[in-house]
Amino acid sequence: MNLVEVCFAISTRQAIRRGSFASVGDLVAAIRRFVDGWNERGHPFVWVKNTDDIMIKATRKRTTGTEH
């Protein structure tokens, strides 16, 4: 879910926020242009850590100072 949120945040910031759209069709066209450009320039996500390192961090016990 987090990557979907990142995608919407980027598209909002780069294609929508400063735009002025006369109609919903114009807004949709701007979003489609952004997505098409994003896909043309796209490259795969590359993990910088191996699975074991990620799992150790994800499953470690929390220490003091984390209680709310």
Sequence and secondary structure as in RCSB ss.txt:
>XXXX:A:sequence
MNLVEVCFAISTRQAIRRGSFASVGDLVAAIRRFVDGWNERGHPFVWVKNTDDIMIKATRKRTTGTEH
>XXXX:A:secstr
 HHHHHHHHHHIIIIITT   SSHHHHHHHHHHHHHHHHHH      SS HHHHHHHHHS   TT   
